[in-house]
Amino acid sequence: MSGKIVIFGATGGVGAASARRLHAQGFALHLVARKVDELAALSAELQATSTCADLSEDGVFARVAEEAAQGGVLAGLIYAVGTINLKPAARLTRADFEQDFRVNALWAAEAVQAAMPALAKQEGGSSVVFFSSVAAGQGFPNHASIGMAKAAVEGLTRALAAELAPKIRVNCIAPSLTRTPLAAKLTSNAQMAEAIAAMHPLPRLGEPEDLAGLAAFLMSPDASWLTGQVIAVDGGRSTLRTKG
């Protein structure tokens, strides 16, 4: 490929796992994160270029696109930034809803908007990958804000896939609970983690590598006839019921 793959949220669990998987497969990368030391270490490890930025900054997505594109070309974009904001509906504030929507859906849209000219120039087509959640398709208590935001990501996926075809493919991965730093409040409690794992027909929690493998596939030419899809990587939780 002539262009790089830009990964937002590159130092998070899923972002870092995806970056390492893609690097191992020979892809050139541009990493985006706000943690200076972690970003510098990962960029050195993977021989990647990088942008250290807070995504709330004005003009940040245009700056990333400019710094990431080689000769004005990008091969792909992975938006691995999100929130896990679990509260009873009565306790959710307008600020909660706005923040979850902004981080998960709005910034994902703005990232693609800024990168579209460079993505469209990739020979053979380019790829965009978003991340949703099993909670966008299943009704879980205390998930009103995050479920709403992730459902918006799925709608964004399909709309962009239709509009940007055939030059840019857009797909979405929808995991269940995965062992990442973002989910540490849930997964670090052994009893809680075991109880949630048992809710899955494949009775364990997800690992970042489970999602990274699919993200790397969606970036590759092997997925060249796949767009507009929301693909569950969730131990069967979205479609199956446990035997107990």
C-alpha positions as CSV (number, residue, x, y, z in Angstrom):
1,M,0.0,0.0,0.0
2,S,1.2,3.5,-0.7
3,G,-0.4,5.2,2.2
4,K,-0.3,4.7,6.0
5,I,-3.1,3.5,8.3
6,V,-3.9,6.1,11.0
7,I,-5.0,4.8,14.3
8,F,-6.9,7.0,16.8
9,G,-6.6,5.9,20.4
10,A,-3.4,4.0,19.6
11,T,-2.2,3.6,23.1
12,G,-5.4,2.1,24.4
13,G,-5.9,-1.7,24.6
14,V,-7.6,-2.2,21.3
15,G,-5.7,0.5,19.5
16,A,-2.3,-0.8,20.6
17,A,-3.2,-4.4,19.8
18,S,-4.4,-3.4,16.3
19,A,-1.2,-1.3,15.7
20,R,1.0,-4.3,16.7
21,R,-1.0,-6.7,14.5
22,L,-0.9,-4.4,11.5
23,H,2.8,-3.6,12.0
24,A,3.5,-7.4,12.0
25,Q,1.7,-7.7,8.7
26,G,3.9,-5.0,7.1
27,F,1.5,-2.0,7.2
28,A,2.9,1.5,7.7
29,L,1.2,3.3,10.6
30,H,0.5,6.8,12.0
31,L,-0.5,6.7,15.6
32,V,-2.7,9.2,17.4
33,A,-3.0,9.5,21.2
34,R,-2.8,12.0,24.0
35,K,-0.4,10.2,26.4
36,V,3.0,11.6,25.4
37,D,5.3,8.9,26.9
38,E,3.2,5.9,25.9
39,L,2.8,7.3,22.3
40,A,6.5,7.9,22.0
41,A,7.3,4.4,23.2
42,L,4.8,2.6,20.9
43,S,5.8,4.7,17.9
44,A,9.4,3.8,18.4
45,E,8.5,0.1,18.8
46,L,6.5,0.0,15.6
47,Q,8.6,2.5,13.6
48,A,5.5,4.6,13.2
49,T,4.9,8.3,12.8
50,S,2.6,9.9,15.3
51,T,0.5,12.9,16.4
52,C,0.1,13.6,20.1
53,A,-3.2,15.4,20.6
54,D,-6.4,15.7,22.6
55,L,-9.2,15.1,20.2
56,S,-11.2,18.0,21.8
57,E,-8.7,20.5,20.3
58,D,-9.9,22.7,17.5
59,G,-8.6,21.6,14.1
60,V,-7.1,18.4,15.4
61,F,-8.5,16.1,12.7
62,A,-7.2,18.2,9.9
63,R,-3.8,18.3,11.6
64,V,-3.7,14.5,11.9
65,A,-4.7,14.0,8.3
66,E,-2.0,16.4,7.2
67,E,0.7,14.8,9.3
68,A,-0.4,11.2,8.5
69,A,-0.8,11.3,4.8
70,Q,2.2,10.4,2.7
71,G,2.0,12.3,-0.6
72,G,-1.6,13.1,0.3
73,V,-2.6,9.4,0.5
74,L,-4.0,7.4,3.4
75,A,-4.6,3.6,3.2
76,G,-6.9,3.4,6.2
77,L,-8.3,4.8,9.4
78,I,-9.1,3.0,12.7
79,Y,-11.1,5.0,15.3
80,A,-10.5,3.1,18.5
81,V,-11.6,5.8,21.0
82,G,-14.6,5.4,23.2
83,T,-16.2,5.6,26.6
84,I,-17.8,3.3,29.1
85,N,-20.3,5.4,31.1
86,L,-22.7,3.1,33.0
87,K,-25.3,4.8,35.1
88,P,-29.0,4.4,35.8
89,A,-31.0,6.5,33.3
90,A,-32.3,8.8,36.1
91,R,-28.8,9.8,37.0
92,L,-27.6,10.6,33.5
93,T,-27.1,14.3,32.8
94,R,-27.2,16.1,29.6
95,A,-23.4,16.4,29.9
96,D,-23.1,12.6,30.1
97,F,-25.1,12.1,26.9
98,E,-23.3,14.9,25.0
99,Q,-19.8,13.6,26.1
100,D,-20.5,10.0,25.1
101,F,-22.0,11.0,21.8
102,R,-19.1,13.4,21.1
103,V,-16.3,10.9,21.9
104,N,-17.8,7.8,20.3
105,A,-19.7,9.2,17.3
106,L,-19.1,12.8,16.5
107,W,-15.3,12.7,16.6
108,A,-15.4,9.5,14.5
109,A,-17.3,11.3,11.9
110,E,-15.0,14.3,12.0
111,A,-11.9,12.1,11.8
112,V,-13.2,10.5,8.5
113,Q,-14.3,13.9,7.1
114,A,-10.8,15.3,7.5
115,A,-9.2,12.1,6.1
116,M,-11.6,11.5,3.1
117,P,-9.5,13.3,0.4
118,A,-6.4,11.3,1.3
119,L,-8.3,8.0,1.7
120,A,-9.9,8.5,-1.7
121,K,-6.5,8.6,-3.3
122,Q,-5.4,5.2,-2.1
123,E,-4.8,2.9,-5.1
124,G,-7.2,-0.1,-4.9
125,G,-9.3,1.6,-2.2
126,S,-9.0,2.3,1.5
127,S,-10.7,1.1,4.6
128,V,-12.2,2.7,7.7
129,V,-13.0,0.8,10.9
130,F,-15.1,2.0,13.8
131,F,-16.0,0.3,17.1
132,S,-19.5,-0.1,18.5
133,S,-20.7,-2.3,21.3
134,V,-23.0,-5.3,21.9
135,A,-25.1,-2.7,23.9
136,A,-26.1,-0.9,20.7
137,G,-28.2,-4.0,19.6
138,Q,-29.1,-5.5,23.0
139,G,-30.9,-3.7,25.8
140,F,-28.9,-3.6,29.0
141,P,-29.7,-1.7,32.1
142,N,-27.6,1.3,32.9
143,H,-26.4,1.6,29.3
144,A,-28.8,4.4,28.0
145,S,-26.0,6.9,27.2
146,I,-23.4,4.6,25.8
147,G,-26.0,2.5,24.0
148,M,-27.3,5.6,22.3
149,A,-23.9,6.7,21.3
150,K,-22.8,3.4,19.9
151,A,-26.0,3.0,17.9
152,A,-25.1,6.3,16.3
153,V,-21.7,4.8,15.4
154,E,-23.5,1.9,13.6
155,G,-25.7,4.3,11.7
156,L,-22.7,6.4,10.8
157,T,-21.0,3.2,9.5
158,R,-23.8,2.3,7.1
159,A,-24.3,5.9,5.9
160,L,-20.6,6.5,5.1
161,A,-20.2,3.1,3.6
162,A,-23.0,3.9,1.1
163,E,-21.8,7.4,0.3
164,L,-18.0,6.6,0.0
165,A,-18.2,3.4,-2.0
166,P,-16.4,2.2,-4.0
167,K,-13.2,4.0,-3.1
168,I,-13.5,3.9,0.7
169,R,-14.9,0.8,2.6
170,V,-16.4,1.5,6.1
171,N,-17.1,-1.3,8.6
172,C,-17.7,-1.5,12.4
173,I,-16.7,-4.0,15.0
174,A,-19.2,-4.5,17.9
175,P,-17.5,-6.2,20.9
176,S,-18.8,-7.3,24.2
177,L,-16.9,-6.5,27.4
178,T,-13.2,-6.6,26.7
179,R,-10.2,-6.5,29.0
180,T,-8.9,-3.0,28.2
181,P,-7.7,-0.2,30.4
182,L,-11.0,1.6,29.7
183,A,-12.9,-1.3,31.1
184,A,-10.7,-1.9,34.1
185,K,-13.3,-0.8,36.7
186,L,-15.4,-3.8,35.5
187,T,-12.8,-6.4,34.7
188,S,-10.4,-5.8,37.7
189,N,-13.1,-7.2,40.0
190,A,-12.6,-10.9,39.7
191,Q,-16.1,-11.9,40.9
192,M,-17.8,-9.4,38.6
193,A,-15.6,-10.4,35.6
194,E,-16.4,-14.0,36.2
195,A,-20.1,-13.3,36.4
196,I,-20.1,-11.3,33.1
197,A,-18.0,-13.9,31.3
198,A,-20.6,-16.6,32.2
199,M,-23.2,-14.6,30.3
200,H,-21.5,-15.5,27.1
201,P,-21.9,-18.8,25.2
202,L,-18.2,-18.7,24.9
203,P,-17.7,-18.0,28.6
204,R,-14.9,-15.5,28.8
205,L,-14.3,-11.8,28.4
206,G,-12.8,-10.4,25.2
207,E,-9.2,-9.6,24.8
208,P,-7.8,-6.7,22.7
209,E,-6.2,-9.2,20.3
210,D,-9.7,-10.6,19.5
211,L,-10.7,-7.3,18.1
212,A,-7.3,-6.5,16.6
213,G,-7.4,-9.6,14.4
214,L,-10.6,-8.5,12.8
215,A,-9.5,-4.9,12.5
216,A,-6.4,-6.0,10.6
217,F,-8.4,-8.2,8.3
218,L,-10.8,-5.3,7.5
219,M,-7.8,-3.1,6.6
220,S,-6.4,-5.8,4.3
221,P,-7.1,-6.5,0.6
222,D,-8.7,-9.8,1.8
223,A,-11.7,-7.7,2.9
224,S,-12.0,-5.8,-0.4
225,W,-15.6,-6.8,-1.0
226,L,-16.8,-6.1,2.5
227,T,-18.4,-2.7,3.5
228,G,-21.3,-1.3,5.5
229,Q,-21.1,-4.2,8.0
230,V,-21.4,-4.2,11.8
231,I,-19.5,-7.4,12.9
232,A,-20.0,-8.8,16.4
233,V,-17.0,-10.1,18.2
234,D,-18.8,-10.9,21.5
235,G,-18.5,-14.6,22.4
236,G,-22.0,-15.1,21.0
237,R,-23.7,-12.7,23.4
238,S,-25.6,-10.7,20.8
239,T,-27.3,-13.7,19.2
240,L,-27.2,-16.7,21.5
241,R,-28.3,-17.6,24.9
242,T,-26.3,-19.6,27.4
243,K,-27.3,-23.2,28.3
244,G,-27.8,-22.5,32.0
